[in-house]
């Protein structure tokens, strides 16, 4: 399971020209689900994302996590993160989980975020989405379990 996380000042997701999820200060999480992923990996990745210390403390050092700064998360499914790009000029998506399983684990990840008492907004699984964001830093990390 893969999370591409970005520290943002604000982020939103639109489907059919309607904003369906939006946050201010916090994390934009692009989530990719691979074939071998399961609920245990989903829970572990959520712990890593929520605990990842990429927000500045009073000394300007990245020592705080999203919960410690009172931030929010916007979770957006992105199957292209599971692409194999090692060969050729076209990505292969053979490592990606089947859509039903990917959606189940995407929802599981979201539920884990909500259980941590963090404001959680979402995209729409398998939809054509438009993402707007102001990346803070820029700060972007790839986490994988």
Backbone as ProteinMPNN parsed JSONL, in Angstrom:
{"seq_chain_A": "XXXXXXXXXXXXXXXXXXXXXXXXXXXXXXXXXXXXXXXXXXXXXXXXXXXXXXXXXXXXXXXXXXXXXXXXXXXXXXXXXXXXXXXXXXXXXXXXXXXXXXXXXXXXXXXXXXXXXXXXXXXXXXXXXXXXXXXXXXXXXXXXX", "coords_chain_A": {"N_chain_A": [[0.856, -1.163, 0.0], [0.517, 2.22, -0.754], [1.243, 5.577, 0.044], [1.272, 8.762, -1.097], [2.156, 11.64, 0.262], [1.378, 15.036, 0.876], [2.238, 18.026, 2.384], [-0.011, 20.537, 2.987], [-1.38, 23.844, 2.542], [-3.916, 24.234, 1.792], [-6.386, 22.145, 0.244], [-8.417, 20.599, -2.244], [-10.953, 18.528, -3.748], [-12.637, 17.871, -6.741], [-15.53, 16.605, -8.39], [-17.274, 16.27, -11.321], [-17.431, 19.094, -11.521], [-18.134, 19.84, -8.94], [-17.237, 20.523, -5.642], [-16.226, 17.989, -3.572], [-14.744, 17.33, -1.412], [-12.695, 19.004, 0.94], [-9.958, 20.629, 2.545], [-8.213, 22.682, 4.932], [-5.193, 23.591, 6.351], [-3.026, 20.839, 6.49], [-2.763, 17.422, 5.456], [-2.604, 16.188, 2.178], [-3.438, 13.165, 0.915], [-2.56, 10.859, -1.357], [-3.628, 7.739, -2.269], [-2.583, 4.517, -3.018], [-3.411, 1.204, -3.864], [-2.15, -2.034, -3.733], [-1.885, -5.418, -5.086], [-1.166, -7.309, -3.039], [-1.967, -6.146, -0.692], [-3.619, -5.577, 2.492], [-5.913, -5.386, 5.33], [-4.318, -5.088, 7.589], [-1.984, -3.892, 6.564], [-3.136, -1.545, 5.648], [-3.961, -0.325, 8.059], [-1.459, -0.027, 9.275], [-0.18, 1.719, 7.461], [-1.798, 3.959, 7.745], [-1.206, 4.643, 10.408], [1.478, 5.374, 10.066], [1.245, 7.569, 8.277], [-0.333, 9.377, 9.807], [1.345, 9.734, 11.969], [3.678, 10.734, 10.905], [6.262, 13.009, 11.027], [6.205, 15.922, 9.764], [5.619, 18.548, 10.001], [6.364, 21.833, 11.065], [7.958, 22.656, 14.159], [8.182, 25.012, 16.907], [10.768, 25.851, 16.552], [11.145, 25.703, 13.894], [11.751, 23.226, 12.857], [11.074, 20.043, 11.36], [9.187, 18.391, 13.294], [6.685, 17.737, 14.173], [3.534, 15.998, 13.927], [0.557, 15.584, 11.856], [-1.681, 15.477, 13.547], [-0.733, 16.726, 15.866], [-0.526, 19.359, 15.077], [-3.084, 20.11, 14.693], [-4.171, 19.623, 12.207], [-5.862, 18.591, 9.128], [-6.932, 15.835, 6.99], [-7.017, 14.959, 3.565], [-8.07, 12.404, 1.686], [-7.365, 10.716, -1.234], [-8.065, 8.39, -3.695], [-5.689, 6.775, -5.774], [-4.921, 4.91, -8.233], [-2.806, 4.848, -10.0], [-0.44, 5.068, -8.613], [0.397, 2.532, -8.06], [1.567, 1.665, -10.337], [3.77, -0.082, -12.565], [6.671, 1.073, -13.724], [9.056, 0.369, -14.805], [9.828, -0.628, -17.324], [9.712, 0.148, -20.818], [7.528, 2.574, -22.459], [5.036, 2.947, -21.509], [2.979, 2.738, -18.687], [2.49, -0.168, -16.623], [-0.249, -1.677, -15.045], [-0.417, -3.947, -13.561], [0.314, -4.555, -10.959], [-1.544, -3.405, -9.335], [-4.336, -3.586, -7.081], [-7.416, -5.43, -7.472], [-10.374, -3.661, -8.472], [-12.648, -3.837, -6.603], [-11.468, -4.808, -4.233], [-9.507, -2.871, -3.845], [-11.088, -0.596, -3.397], [-12.355, -1.371, -1.026], [-10.161, -1.465, 0.761], [-9.292, 1.156, 0.58], [-11.486, 2.471, 1.745], [-11.228, 1.342, 4.267], [-8.798, 2.46, 5.111], [-9.563, 5.161, 5.277], [-11.482, 4.971, 7.312], [-9.789, 4.266, 9.422], [-8.358, 6.669, 9.703], [-10.401, 8.41, 10.531], [-11.053, 7.232, 12.977], [-8.928, 8.063, 14.469], [-9.608, 10.496, 15.325], [-9.338, 12.711, 13.585], [-10.045, 15.343, 11.367], [-11.347, 14.253, 8.427], [-11.483, 14.247, 4.997], [-12.609, 13.192, 1.741], [-11.93, 11.909, -1.579], [-13.633, 10.579, -4.454], [-13.943, 7.265, -5.002], [-12.596, 5.777, -7.889], [-13.503, 7.761, -9.569], [-13.363, 10.422, -12.021], [-11.376, 12.845, -11.058], [-10.613, 16.206, -10.073], [-7.953, 17.807, -8.659], [-7.088, 20.354, -6.446], [-4.549, 22.269, -4.943], [-2.483, 23.857, -2.486], [0.675, 23.419, -2.015], [2.61, 23.176, 0.835], [5.665, 24.273, 1.333], [7.67, 23.328, -0.868], [6.493, 20.211, 0.456], [6.702, 16.871, 0.176], [6.186, 13.398, 0.454], [6.812, 9.898, -0.065], [5.323, 7.115, 1.167], [5.404, 3.702, 2.009], [4.063, 0.518, 2.721]], "CA_chain_A": [[0.0, 0.0, 0.0], [1.346, 3.394, -0.994], [0.676, 6.903, 0.292], [2.047, 9.936, -1.476], [1.572, 12.662, 1.133], [1.832, 16.398, 0.667], [1.834, 19.002, 3.394], [-0.717, 21.562, 2.225], [-2.078, 24.945, 3.207], [-5.305, 23.898, 1.491], [-6.551, 21.197, -0.856], [-9.807, 20.211, -2.504], [-11.183, 17.589, -4.84], [-13.905, 18.086, -7.437], [-16.075, 15.619, -9.324], [-18.348, 16.925, -12.087], [-17.422, 20.519, -11.17], [-18.625, 20.027, -7.571], [-16.259, 20.179, -4.609], [-16.75, 16.918, -2.715], [-13.903, 17.259, -0.229], [-11.77, 20.129, 1.038], [-9.331, 20.868, 3.843], [-7.227, 23.732, 5.034], [-3.884, 23.089, 6.752], [-2.966, 19.415, 6.792], [-2.146, 16.497, 4.51], [-3.269, 15.577, 1.035], [-2.938, 11.792, 0.851], [-2.911, 10.055, -2.528], [-3.522, 6.372, -1.775], [-2.56, 3.456, -4.022], [-3.571, -0.129, -3.272], [-1.547, -3.089, -4.548], [-2.507, -6.748, -4.983], [-0.875, -8.027, -1.795], [-2.349, -5.33, 0.456], [-4.687, -6.093, 3.352], [-6.326, -4.454, 6.38], [-3.176, -4.839, 8.473], [-1.145, -2.903, 5.887], [-3.887, -0.294, 5.629], [-3.874, 0.253, 9.395], [-0.056, 0.383, 9.494], [0.098, 2.902, 6.661], [-2.496, 5.071, 8.389], [-0.39, 5.029, 11.567], [2.671, 6.079, 9.566], [0.833, 8.863, 7.73], [-0.767, 10.25, 10.9], [2.461, 9.981, 12.877], [4.85, 11.245, 10.199], [6.57, 14.34, 11.558], [6.606, 16.787, 8.653], [5.171, 19.907, 10.292], [7.39, 22.545, 11.83], [7.771, 23.041, 15.55], [8.472, 26.428, 17.135], [12.125, 26.136, 16.079], [11.193, 25.555, 12.44], [12.193, 21.87, 12.488], [9.986, 19.089, 11.122], [9.096, 17.538, 14.484], [5.295, 17.528, 14.574], [2.683, 15.293, 12.97], [-0.674, 16.3, 11.494], [-2.545, 15.583, 14.713], [-0.155, 17.675, 16.807], [-0.732, 20.737, 14.601], [-4.517, 20.321, 14.499], [-4.448, 19.586, 10.77], [-6.862, 17.682, 8.564], [-6.435, 15.039, 5.874], [-7.855, 14.72, 2.391], [-7.613, 11.122, 1.143], [-7.801, 10.557, -2.615], [-7.567, 7.142, -4.285], [-4.91, 6.984, -6.991], [-4.411, 3.603, -8.626], [-1.579, 4.979, -10.791], [0.721, 4.917, -7.743], [0.802, 1.123, -8.091], [2.055, 1.345, -11.68], [5.131, -0.544, -12.815], [7.221, 1.97, -14.747], [10.439, -0.049, -15.03], [10.141, -0.914, -18.725], [8.872, 0.706, -21.864], [7.045, 3.954, -22.43], [3.651, 2.925, -21.045], [2.949, 2.05, -17.391], [1.701, -1.388, -16.443], [-0.997, -1.604, -13.795], [-0.605, -5.319, -13.103], [0.542, -4.649, -9.51], [-2.672, -2.812, -8.634], [-5.39, -4.468, -6.578], [-8.685, -5.416, -8.203], [-11.154, -2.5, -8.019], [-13.458, -4.069, -5.396], [-10.565, -4.915, -3.089], [-8.875, -1.557, -3.676], [-12.063, 0.294, -2.765], [-12.545, -1.826, 0.353], [-9.008, -1.052, 1.559], [-9.343, 2.618, 0.592], [-12.465, 2.812, 2.783], [-10.649, 0.929, 5.545], [-7.817, 3.483, 5.452], [-10.327, 6.35, 5.683], [-12.064, 4.672, 8.624], [-8.69, 4.343, 10.387], [-8.093, 8.104, 9.919], [-11.514, 8.955, 11.312], [-10.936, 6.707, 14.336], [-7.868, 8.803, 15.16], [-10.182, 11.802, 15.638], [-8.801, 13.748, 12.726], [-10.987, 15.719, 10.327], [-10.973, 13.514, 7.227], [-12.288, 14.448, 3.8], [-12.226, 12.185, 0.756], [-12.333, 11.975, -2.968], [-14.625, 9.562, -4.808], [-13.21, 6.141, -5.574], [-12.725, 5.466, -9.315], [-14.08, 8.879, -10.319], [-12.462, 11.374, -12.65], [-11.323, 13.914, -10.062], [-9.689, 17.307, -10.254], [-7.392, 18.132, -7.362], [-6.46, 21.67, -6.301], [-3.82, 22.315, -3.689], [-1.334, 24.719, -2.263], [1.66, 22.608, -1.317], [3.318, 23.99, 1.809], [7.084, 23.939, 1.415], [6.835, 22.125, -0.957], [6.858, 19.039, 1.243], [6.037, 15.691, -0.378], [6.869, 12.148, 0.797], [6.271, 8.618, -0.507], [5.362, 6.1, 2.223], [4.913, 2.412, 1.501], [4.139, -0.605, 3.668]], "C_chain_A": [[0.904, 1.228, 0.0], [0.564, 4.656, -0.633], [1.688, 7.94, -0.18], [1.411, 11.079, -0.696], [2.21, 14.019, 0.84], [1.321, 17.263, 1.799], [1.224, 20.179, 2.638], [-1.256, 22.662, 3.131], [-3.567, 24.822, 2.957], [-5.322, 22.934, 0.318], [-8.032, 20.884, -1.011], [-9.855, 19.257, -3.68], [-12.573, 17.854, -5.405], [-14.24, 16.883, -8.301], [-17.258, 16.303, -10.004], [-18.541, 18.386, -11.673], [-18.016, 20.837, -9.806], [-17.52, 19.644, -6.59], [-16.895, 19.141, -3.687], [-15.928, 16.734, -1.447], [-12.927, 18.416, -0.237], [-11.222, 20.236, 2.449], [-8.516, 22.155, 3.769], [-5.917, 23.067, 5.43], [-3.919, 21.6, 7.088], [-2.246, 18.627, 5.724], [-3.104, 16.113, 3.395], [-2.619, 14.216, 0.874], [-3.467, 11.14, -0.417], [-2.619, 8.612, -2.148], [-3.607, 5.37, -2.918], [-2.595, 2.098, -3.344], [-3.033, -1.173, -4.243], [-2.164, -4.449, -4.225], [-2.327, -7.414, -3.627], [-1.303, -7.259, -0.543], [-3.531, -5.939, 1.209], [-4.997, -5.066, 4.438], [-5.184, -4.123, 7.323], [-2.25, -3.783, 7.86], [-1.833, -1.546, 5.842], [-3.781, 0.419, 6.974], [-2.46, 0.747, 9.678], [0.274, 1.638, 8.708], [-0.588, 4.125, 7.258], [-1.708, 5.557, 9.601], [0.83, 5.817, 11.127], [2.305, 7.466, 9.058], [0.484, 9.82, 8.857], [0.381, 10.613, 11.838], [3.679, 10.615, 12.231], [5.08, 12.707, 10.553], [7.118, 15.243, 10.445], [6.103, 18.224, 8.812], [6.17, 20.552, 11.24], [6.975, 22.796, 13.271], [8.123, 24.524, 15.697], [9.869, 26.835, 16.679], [12.26, 25.971, 14.572], [11.686, 24.2, 11.961], [10.983, 20.972, 12.304], [9.951, 18.075, 12.259], [7.678, 17.188, 14.872], [4.516, 16.789, 13.495], [1.383, 16.071, 12.767], [-1.622, 16.451, 12.676], [-2.043, 16.647, 15.682], [-0.361, 19.126, 16.381], [-2.205, 21.042, 14.362], [-4.917, 20.35, 13.037], [-5.529, 18.587, 10.406], [-6.202, 16.837, 7.486], [-7.498, 14.953, 4.783], [-7.291, 13.489, 1.718], [-8.238, 10.919, -0.231], [-7.215, 9.257, -3.161], [-6.821, 7.462, -5.574], [-4.235, 5.68, -7.381], [-3.095, 3.715, -9.383], [-0.321, 4.9, -9.93], [1.245, 3.486, -7.748], [1.377, 0.713, -9.445], [3.49, 0.837, -11.658], [5.659, 0.29, -13.978], [8.652, 1.596, -15.126], [10.801, -0.228, -16.498], [9.204, -0.151, -19.647], [8.451, 2.139, -21.634], [5.582, 4.047, -22.008], [3.615, 2.178, -19.718], [2.094, 0.791, -17.442], [1.005, -1.285, -15.086], [-1.252, -2.981, -13.198], [-0.379, -5.481, -11.6], [-0.633, -4.115, -8.703], [-3.694, -3.848, -8.198], [-6.617, -4.374, -7.477], [-9.558, -4.296, -7.63], [-11.964, -2.72, -6.744], [-12.598, -4.117, -4.142], [-9.887, -3.573, -2.815], [-9.837, -0.593, -2.981], [-12.292, -0.081, -1.307], [-11.399, -1.35, 1.241], [-8.872, 0.463, 1.617], [-10.305, 3.081, 1.689], [-11.945, 2.445, 4.176], [-9.643, 1.975, 6.02], [-8.523, 4.736, 5.967], [-10.912, 6.142, 7.082], [-10.996, 4.748, 9.719], [-8.352, 5.796, 10.708], [-9.157, 8.708, 10.825], [-11.431, 8.492, 12.761], [-9.859, 7.416, 15.141], [-8.311, 10.235, 15.48], [-9.528, 12.935, 14.862], [-9.834, 14.049, 11.646], [-10.51, 15.108, 9.015], [-11.984, 13.774, 6.122], [-11.784, 13.458, 2.748], [-12.57, 12.618, -0.66], [-13.414, 10.934, -3.192], [-13.897, 8.455, -5.545], [-13.594, 5.941, -7.035], [-13.365, 6.582, -10.144], [-12.974, 9.655, -11.02], [-12.478, 12.611, -11.764], [-10.335, 14.993, -10.484], [-9.262, 17.758, -8.856], [-6.766, 19.525, -7.425], [-5.749, 21.69, -4.958], [-2.807, 23.439, -3.69], [-0.396, 23.917, -1.386], [2.48, 23.528, -0.426], [4.762, 23.518, 1.895], [7.833, 24.117, 0.112], [7.402, 20.969, -0.132], [6.025, 17.873, 0.743], [6.859, 14.454, -0.035], [6.093, 10.953, 0.276], [6.431, 7.647, 0.655], [4.776, 4.811, 1.67], [5.085, 1.363, 2.589], [3.862, -1.894, 2.928]], "O_chain_A": [[1.931, 1.258, 0.678], [-0.616, 4.788, -0.958], [2.824, 7.977, 0.294], [0.266, 11.45, -0.955], [3.411, 14.125, 0.593], [0.137, 17.243, 2.136], [1.86, 20.751, 1.753], [-1.544, 22.447, 4.309], [-4.385, 25.238, 3.777], [-4.398, 22.906, -0.495], [-8.795, 20.901, -0.045], [-8.932, 19.185, -4.491], [-13.543, 18.034, -4.669], [-13.36, 16.233, -8.866], [-18.136, 16.85, -9.337], [-19.667, 18.852, -11.498], [-18.366, 21.987, -9.54], [-16.936, 18.565, -6.696], [-17.953, 19.373, -3.101], [-16.362, 16.058, -0.514], [-12.388, 18.777, -1.284], [-11.924, 19.97, 3.424], [-8.179, 22.643, 2.69], [-5.575, 22.033, 4.855], [-4.75, 21.157, 7.882], [-1.255, 19.083, 5.154], [-4.259, 15.761, 3.636], [-1.403, 14.115, 0.714], [-4.666, 10.895, -0.546], [-1.5, 8.287, -1.75], [-4.569, 5.365, -3.686], [-1.889, 1.869, -2.362], [-3.403, -1.2, -5.416], [-2.869, -4.608, -3.229], [-3.264, -8.03, -3.12], [-1.014, -7.702, 0.569], [-4.326, -6.699, 0.655], [-4.403, -3.988, 4.457], [-5.089, -2.996, 7.808], [-1.786, -2.884, 8.56], [-1.18, -0.512, 5.982], [-3.54, 1.625, 7.024], [-2.28, 1.819, 10.256], [0.939, 2.534, 9.228], [-0.012, 5.213, 7.272], [-1.559, 6.763, 9.797], [1.179, 6.821, 11.748], [2.987, 8.439, 9.377], [0.953, 10.958, 8.868], [0.379, 11.69, 12.435], [4.62, 10.996, 12.927], [4.189, 13.541, 10.392], [8.326, 15.316, 10.219], [6.157, 19.016, 7.872], [6.744, 19.891, 12.106], [5.82, 23.103, 13.567], [8.338, 25.209, 14.697], [10.132, 28.014, 16.445], [13.359, 26.084, 14.03], [12.005, 24.039, 10.783], [9.982, 21.119, 13.005], [10.602, 17.032, 12.196], [7.473, 16.417, 15.809], [4.794, 16.931, 12.304], [1.144, 17.084, 13.423], [-2.303, 17.471, 12.785], [-2.839, 17.388, 16.257], [-0.371, 20.025, 17.222], [-2.539, 22.124, 13.878], [-5.882, 21.016, 12.663], [-6.038, 17.846, 11.248], [-5.056, 17.083, 7.109], [-8.698, 14.884, 5.05], [-6.161, 13.51, 1.229], [-9.459, 10.945, -0.387], [-6.004, 9.046, -3.096], [-7.25, 8.303, -6.364], [-3.13, 5.376, -6.931], [-2.329, 2.752, -9.406], [0.767, 4.686, -10.463], [2.422, 3.259, -7.468], [1.643, -0.467, -9.671], [4.309, 1.267, -10.847], [5.138, 0.21, -15.091], [9.378, 2.408, -15.699], [11.949, -0.008, -16.884], [8.063, 0.151, -19.299], [8.948, 2.822, -20.739], [4.96, 5.102, -22.136], [4.168, 1.082, -19.624], [1.121, 0.699, -18.19], [1.607, -0.856, -14.101], [-2.189, -3.164, -12.421], [-0.842, -6.464, -11.021], [-0.706, -4.353, -7.497], [-3.892, -4.862, -8.867], [-6.83, -3.37, -8.156], [-9.491, -4.012, -6.434], [-11.961, -1.849, -5.873], [-12.952, -3.539, -3.114], [-9.718, -3.193, -1.657], [-9.438, 0.141, -2.076], [-12.411, 0.794, -0.45], [-11.635, -0.88, 2.354], [-8.383, 0.998, 2.612], [-9.979, 3.977, 2.468], [-12.197, 3.16, 5.146], [-9.633, 2.338, 7.196], [-8.12, 5.304, 6.982], [-10.844, 7.033, 7.929], [-11.265, 5.238, 10.816], [-8.088, 6.125, 11.865], [-8.844, 9.431, 11.771], [-11.708, 9.268, 13.676], [-9.877, 7.373, 16.371], [-7.495, 11.077, 15.857], [-9.208, 13.985, 15.419], [-10.429, 13.135, 11.075], [-9.41, 15.403, 8.546], [-13.182, 13.551, 6.29], [-10.669, 12.948, 2.852], [-13.36, 13.531, -0.902], [-14.039, 10.461, -2.242], [-13.302, 8.688, -6.597], [-14.776, 5.937, -7.378], [-13.728, 6.363, -11.3], [-11.801, 9.556, -10.659], [-13.47, 13.338, -11.72], [-9.348, 14.718, -11.166], [-10.092, 18.049, -7.995], [-6.008, 19.833, -8.345], [-6.271, 21.195, -3.959], [-2.345, 23.902, -4.733], [-0.623, 23.749, -0.188], [2.989, 24.549, -0.888], [5.039, 22.467, 2.473], [8.616, 25.062, 0.026], [8.615, 20.779, -0.038], [4.8, 17.874, 0.865], [8.077, 14.446, -0.208], [4.866, 10.989, 0.185], [7.553, 7.38, 1.087], [3.777, 4.827, 0.951], [6.102, 1.318, 3.282], [3.875, -2.967, 3.532]]}, "name": "protein", "num_of_chains": 1, "seq": "XXXXXXXXXXXXXXXXXXXXXXXXXXXXXXXXXXXXXXXXXXXXXXXXXXXXXXXXXXXXXXXXXXXXXXXXXXXXXXXXXXXXXXXXXXXXXXXXXXXXXXXXXXXXXXXXXXXXXXXXXXXXXXXXXXXXXXXXXXXXXXXXX"}
